[in-house]
Amino acid sequence: MKSGFQKWLKALNYNPKTINNNPVRVQEFFHWLEENKINTIREVNNSHIIKYLDHLKERQNRRKIGKLSKNTLLTYGQSLKRFARYLRETGQESFEVNQKQCGSTKSIKTIFSKEEIKALYKGCSSDVFGMRDKAMLSIYYGCGLRRNEGTNLDVNDILFNKSLVYVRMGKNYRERYVPMSEGVKEDIQTYLDYSRILLIKGPTQALFLNQYGKRLTGASMAERLQQLKEKAGIDKAAGLHILRHSIATHLLQSGMELEQIKRFLGHGSLVSTQIYTHIAYENTE
């Protein structure tokens, strides 16, 4: 059954970490069931799922000091939900998993206001790194990309003639095309013409380069954002992901339909996009 589940995950193009870890977590669940004298899938119900997750809350972390984090508990619940779905879709006896009992994604409390976004852009200098900073803001705020999606971009992924950014390495390896506004296109074109060309030290397709001509890392971009925040006088603990949260909230405030925002962000489910609804009107200008 473990092998079949793993093949199913591969067929649905989940990332390698999910393909490897989900069956292991499910196997742990089976061990717990055996210890509790539950020997068949038919016997499993949602009360067992709740008891198992409660059991995990008290379990010691095997890699770190202390108990399992909330995020780790969430991944266990997600693994069980995927396994239950696998059983149903392959015509096998399955069980129900109450989503509320498996935790939920973190609520988003911090975003940049539109005025703070303007201040970040204004804080970009006119030198080589300032032009790169502005292009970075346009990718993470203007296009709403995830951290790794932005660092993995190559020059050829910027389709100026179609006003699109091609995201090759999205979550769960899902590709998508993200529209670029004229302002975003201008910022990226300026970076390519006057900044990146001076950073190149050898053959590379990477869009964002560091001072050594290597692909710029997410950590380095996050550090640049911290500098821009300080320059703009913004006193918020926020990283690159906050730029993505901010554009999603601002689009919702402007009247864009949730389904359109879902496609823009590359969410697999509308549930993931709905987390922005509770802050859309709490952060109006």
KAKAKA-V876544 format. One line per field, one symbol per residue. psi: psi as a letter, one per 40 degrees, with the letter a starting at -180 (. if undefined). A space follows every 10 residues. Layout:
psi: ???
//
This chain:
psi: dddddddddd defiiddddd dddddddddd dddddffhei ddehiddddd dddddddeii hedihaiiid dddddddddd ddddddddee fihaiihhdd eeiiiiihdh ihiddddddd ddehieaddd dddddddddd ddefiidddd dehideehgd defihhhdgi hffhiihhih iddddddddd dddecddeeh eahiehdhia eeeihhiddd dddddddddd defhghhiad dddddddddd dddeeiiddd ddddefidid dddeeedeed eefi.
//
